[in-house]
Amino acid sequence: MDRDQLVEHLRFASALGVDGVSRDPAWRLRNGASASGTPDAAEGHEALASASETLPTIREDIGDCTRCKLHQLGRKQIVFGVGSPDAALMFIGEAPGADEDIQGEPFVGRAGQLLTRIIEAIGLRREDVYIANVIKCRPPQNRNPEPDEVETCEPFLFRQVDALKPRVIVALGKFAAQTLLRTSEPISRLRGRVCDYRGAKLIPTFHPAYLLRNPSSKRQVWEDMKLVSELLRADDGHT
C-alpha cells in the first residue's frame, strides 16, 4: 500500500467513525478474529470498544465464560468489576481470590478492606472508583494466571478501560503491573512511575495483600497515592 492509498484508507476509516489506530496486538483480535486473523466467534476476543459500548454490554458478552480452562478448574463465577461507570480512577489487580469468587466482586477480602481504606485516604469512596482484575476467574489455589488465560481474558479488560475512559489507573501488584506494561521489571522498580496506558496515566504500586504481609511498605503506597491524587486534581484544573 503506497502513501496515497494509506491516506485514502484512513480517510475512509474516519468517515466510518474510527478515530485512531493501534499497534497493540490485542486490538487485531476484535470482531471475533483469532490471532491468525481468521474469524472465530467462540474466542470472544472483541478487543476494540465501539463508541457506544458500555460496561453492561461487555459483561453480557462475557456471559458464563468458558473461553479458557479456568471454568473447568473450580471457579464459581465471573468476577467482572465494580464501581462507578463514570470513574476517573480505576484500580486493576491480578485475579479474583476465594472471597471474590464467592461474592462475585473484586477486592472484598482483607486486601479489599485495605484497598477501601487506601481509597478513602485520598478523599474518595469505593463507589467513586472502578475496580477490576486482569482476569475474571479465580485460578486454583490463587496461583498466578497463566499466559493463555491472560491472552484469552485481557481483551475484555481492554474493553472495560476503553468504555470507562478513566484518567488514572493504578496497577495493583507485580503481576498486574508487569502484564499491563509488558515488562519483567520488579514492582519495586515500577512503582511510583507514571506511564501512558490506553489514554490514561497508569501508576503501579504494591498490592494490598503485599501490604498486609509487609506493613512497612505502606509509606511507599501512600506516596504513590498522593501522586494519583495530584494527577486527578491536575486534570480537574486544580493545583
C-alpha positions in Angstrom: 0.0 0.0 0.0 1.5 3.3 -1.1 1.1 6.6 0.8 -1.9 7.9 -1.3 -3.7 4.6 -0.7 -2.9 4.8 3.0 -4.3 8.3 3.2 -7.4 7.3 1.4 -7.8 4.3 3.7 -7.5 6.4 6.8 -10.0 9.0 5.4 -12.5 6.2 4.7 -12.0 4.8 8.2 -12.5 8.2 9.7 -15.8 8.5 7.8 -16.9 5.2 9.4 -16.2 6.7 12.9 -12.8 5.1 13.5 -10.8 7.8 15.4 -7.5 6.1 15.8 -5.3 3.1 15.2 -3.1 1.0 17.4 -0.2 -1.5 17.1 -1.4 -3.3 20.2 -1.7 -7.0 19.1 -4.9 -7.5 21.1 -6.7 -4.9 19.0 -6.3 -7.1 16.0 -8.5 -9.7 17.7 -11.6 -7.6 17.5 -14.8 -8.7 15.9 -14.2 -12.3 16.9 -11.0 -12.8 14.9 -8.3 -15.1 16.2 -4.7 -14.2 16.3 -4.3 -15.6 12.8 -6.9 -13.2 11.5 -9.4 -16.0 10.9 -13.0 -15.3 12.3 -13.6 -17.3 15.4 -16.8 -16.4 17.3 -16.0 -18.8 20.0 -12.9 -16.9 21.0 -14.9 -13.8 22.0 -11.9 -11.5 21.5 -13.7 -8.3 20.7 -10.9 -6.0 21.9 -11.9 -2.7 20.3 -14.7 -0.9 22.2 -17.1 1.0 20.0 -18.1 4.5 20.9 -21.4 3.2 22.3 -20.1 0.2 24.2 -20.8 0.1 27.9 -19.7 -1.9 30.8 -23.1 -3.8 30.9 -22.8 -4.8 27.2 -19.2 -6.1 27.8 -20.4 -8.1 30.8 -23.2 -9.5 28.7 -20.8 -10.5 26.0 -18.6 -12.4 28.5 -21.6 -14.4 29.7 -20.9 -17.5 31.7 -17.5 -17.7 30.1 -15.9 -21.0 29.0 -13.3 -19.5 26.8 -10.3 -20.7 28.8 -9.6 -23.7 31.1 -10.4 -21.8 34.3 -14.1 -22.6 34.0 -13.1 -26.3 34.5 -10.8 -25.7 37.4 -13.2 -24.8 40.2 -14.1 -21.2 39.6 -17.6 -20.4 40.9 -18.5 -17.3 38.9 -17.2 -14.4 36.8 -15.8 -11.5 38.8 -16.3 -8.7 36.3 -15.7 -5.4 38.1 -17.4 -3.0 40.4 -17.8 0.7 40.9 -18.8 3.9 39.1 -19.2 3.8 35.3 -18.1 7.4 35.3 -15.0 6.8 37.5 -11.9 8.9 36.8 -9.8 6.4 38.8 -9.5 2.7 38.1 -7.7 0.0 40.1 -6.6 -3.2 38.3 -5.5 -6.2 40.3 -4.4 -9.7 39.3 -7.3 -12.1 39.6 -10.1 -12.9 42.0 -9.4 -14.8 45.2 -11.6 -17.1 47.2 -13.8 -14.4 48.8 -14.1 -12.6 45.4 -15.1 -15.9 43.7 -17.8 -16.4 46.3 -19.2 -12.9 46.3 -18.7 -12.0 42.6 -17.0 -8.7 43.4 -13.2 -7.9 43.2 -11.3 -7.0 46.4 -13.7 -7.9 49.1 -11.4 -9.9 51.5 -8.8 -8.5 53.9 -6.9 -7.0 51.0 -10.0 -5.4 49.7 -10.8 -3.8 53.0 -7.3 -2.3 53.0 -7.9 -1.1 49.4 -11.0 0.6 50.6 -9.1 2.4 53.3 -6.4 3.5 50.7 -9.1 4.9 48.5 -10.7 6.8 51.4 -7.3 8.2 52.4 -7.2 10.3 49.2 -10.7 11.6 49.8 -12.7 9.2 47.6 -15.2 6.4 48.3 -15.1 2.9 47.0 -18.2 3.6 44.9 -16.4 6.6 43.3 -13.8 4.5 41.6 -13.8 1.3 39.4 -12.1 -1.9 40.4 -11.3 -4.8 38.2 -8.7 -7.5 37.6 -6.6 -8.7 34.6 -8.6 -11.9 34.5 -12.2 -12.5 35.6 -12.0 -16.0 37.1 -10.2 -17.3 40.2 -7.1 -19.5 39.4 -6.9 -22.7 41.5 -5.2 -22.2 44.8 -4.8 -18.5 43.9 -1.9 -19.3 41.6 -0.7 -16.6 39.1 -2.8 -16.6 35.9 -1.1 -18.5 33.1 -0.2 -16.8 29.7 -3.1 -18.5 27.8 -5.6 -17.4 30.4 -4.3 -13.8 30.3 -4.4 -13.8 26.5 -8.0 -15.0 26.5 -9.3 -12.6 29.1 -7.2 -9.5 28.8 -9.1 -8.2 25.7 -12.2 -7.8 28.0 -10.1 -5.7 30.3 -9.1 -3.5 27.4 -12.7 -3.0 26.5 -13.5 -2.1 30.1 -10.8 0.5 30.1 -11.9 1.9 26.8 -15.6 2.0 27.8 -14.8 3.6 31.2 -12.1 6.0 30.0 -10.5 6.6 33.4 -8.0 9.4 33.7 -5.8 7.5 36.1 -5.2 3.7 36.5 -3.5 2.1 39.5 -2.0 -1.3 38.7 -2.0 -3.2 42.0 0.9 -5.5 42.4 3.7 -7.2 40.4 1.5 -9.3 38.2 -0.9 -6.6 37.1 1.8 -4.1 36.6 4.1 -6.4 34.6 1.2 -7.7 32.5 -0.3 -4.3 31.6 3.1 -2.7 30.9 4.5 -5.8 29.1 7.7 -5.8 31.2 9.5 -8.1 33.6 10.8 -5.3 35.8 10.1 -5.9 39.5 7.3 -3.9 41.2 9.9 -2.3 43.5 11.3 -0.5 40.4 8.0 0.0 38.6 6.1 1.6 41.5 5.8 5.3 41.5 6.3 5.7 37.8 3.7 7.4 35.6 3.1 5.5 32.3 0.7 6.2 29.4 -1.8 3.4 29.1 -4.8 3.4 26.7 -5.4 7.1 27.1 -4.9 7.1 30.9 -2.0 7.7 33.2 -1.0 4.4 34.9 0.8 4.2 38.2 2.0 0.8 39.5 2.1 0.2 43.3 2.2 -2.6 45.8 -0.8 -4.9 46.1 -2.8 -4.6 49.3 -2.2 -8.2 50.1 1.5 -7.5 50.0 1.0 -4.6 52.4 -0.8 -7.0 54.9 2.5 -9.0 54.9 4.8 -6.1 54.7 3.2 -3.1 56.5 6.4 -1.1 56.3 5.7 -0.6 52.6 2.5 1.4 53.3 4.5 4.6 53.2 5.6 3.9 49.6 2.0 3.2 48.6 0.9 6.4 50.3 3.5 8.3 48.2 2.1 6.6 45.1 -1.5 7.5 46.1 -0.5 11.1 46.6 0.7 11.1 43.1 -2.6 9.7 41.9 -4.4 12.4 43.8 -2.2 15.1 42.2 -2.9 13.7 38.7 -6.6 13.7 39.3 -6.6 17.3 40.6 -4.4 18.4 37.7 -7.0 17.0 35.3 -9.7 18.8 37.2 -7.8 22.1 36.7 -6.7 22.4 40.3 -3.2 23.0 41.6 
